[in-house]
Amino acid sequence: MLFADPDYPHVVLSFAYRGFRLELDQSIEEGVPLYAVWATHEGGSAVAVPGVVSRSEAIYKARCWVDRRLRTLAEGRSRQ
């Protein structure tokens, strides 16, 4: 499938948080800015926040995602 207008990442902010590299991506949909956050770590990467309209909300949700991910991993290790 070919896209007439591909959406290339436009990283506007990148920072480290608790061992993850968080990258804030900004795009424009119908004139409205949308933000997504990719979380990258030694094991790979994932979309931590798929899309919100506020930059501060995207950062907040990305940090919460990392915190939940680390808590889940720690609980899994403690059960073994």
Contacts in CASP RR format, 6 or more apart in sequence:
PFRMAT RR
TARGET T0000
AUTHOR 0000-0000-0000
METHOD contacts of the structure
MODEL  1
MLFADPDYPHVVLSFAYRGFRLELDQSIEEGVPLYAVWATHEGGSAVAVP
GVVSRSEAIYKARCWVDRRLRTLAEGRSRQ
7 27 0 8 1.000
9 23 0 8 1.000
9 25 0 8 1.000
9 38 0 8 1.000
10 25 0 8 1.000
10 26 0 8 1.000
10 27 0 8 1.000
11 23 0 8 1.000
11 24 0 8 1.000
11 25 0 8 1.000
12 24 0 8 1.000
12 25 0 8 1.000
12 26 0 8 1.000
12 55 0 8 1.000
13 23 0 8 1.000
13 24 0 8 1.000
13 55 0 8 1.000
13 59 0 8 1.000
14 21 0 8 1.000
14 22 0 8 1.000
14 23 0 8 1.000
14 24 0 8 1.000
15 21 0 8 1.000
15 22 0 8 1.000
16 22 0 8 1.000
17 62 0 8 1.000
17 63 0 8 1.000
17 66 0 8 1.000
18 66 0 8 1.000
18 67 0 8 1.000
18 70 0 8 1.000
19 41 0 8 1.000
20 39 0 8 1.000
20 40 0 8 1.000
20 41 0 8 1.000
20 66 0 8 1.000
21 39 0 8 1.000
21 40 0 8 1.000
21 41 0 8 1.000
22 37 0 8 1.000
22 38 0 8 1.000
22 39 0 8 1.000
22 40 0 8 1.000
22 48 0 8 1.000
22 59 0 8 1.000
22 62 0 8 1.000
22 63 0 8 1.000
22 66 0 8 1.000
23 37 0 8 1.000
23 38 0 8 1.000
23 40 0 8 1.000
24 35 0 8 1.000
24 36 0 8 1.000
24 37 0 8 1.000
24 55 0 8 1.000
24 58 0 8 1.000
24 59 0 8 1.000
24 62 0 8 1.000
25 35 0 8 1.000
25 36 0 8 1.000
25 37 0 8 1.000
25 38 0 8 1.000
26 33 0 8 1.000
26 34 0 8 1.000
26 35 0 8 1.000
26 55 0 8 1.000
27 33 0 8 1.000
27 34 0 8 1.000
27 36 0 8 1.000
28 34 0 8 1.000
32 53 0 8 1.000
33 53 0 8 1.000
34 51 0 8 1.000
34 52 0 8 1.000
34 53 0 8 1.000
35 49 0 8 1.000
35 51 0 8 1.000
35 52 0 8 1.000
35 53 0 8 1.000
35 54 0 8 1.000
35 55 0 8 1.000
35 57 0 8 1.000
35 58 0 8 1.000
36 47 0 8 1.000
36 49 0 8 1.000
36 50 0 8 1.000
36 51 0 8 1.000
36 52 0 8 1.000
36 58 0 8 1.000
37 47 0 8 1.000
37 48 0 8 1.000
37 49 0 8 1.000
37 58 0 8 1.000
37 59 0 8 1.000
37 61 0 8 1.000
37 62 0 8 1.000
37 65 0 8 1.000
38 45 0 8 1.000
38 46 0 8 1.000
38 47 0 8 1.000
38 48 0 8 1.000
39 45 0 8 1.000
39 46 0 8 1.000
39 47 0 8 1.000
39 48 0 8 1.000
39 62 0 8 1.000
39 65 0 8 1.000
39 66 0 8 1.000
39 69 0 8 1.000
48 61 0 8 1.000
48 62 0 8 1.000
48 65 0 8 1.000
48 66 0 8 1.000
49 58 0 8 1.000
49 61 0 8 1.000
49 62 0 8 1.000
49 65 0 8 1.000
51 58 0 8 1.000
52 58 0 8 1.000
52 61 0 8 1.000
END
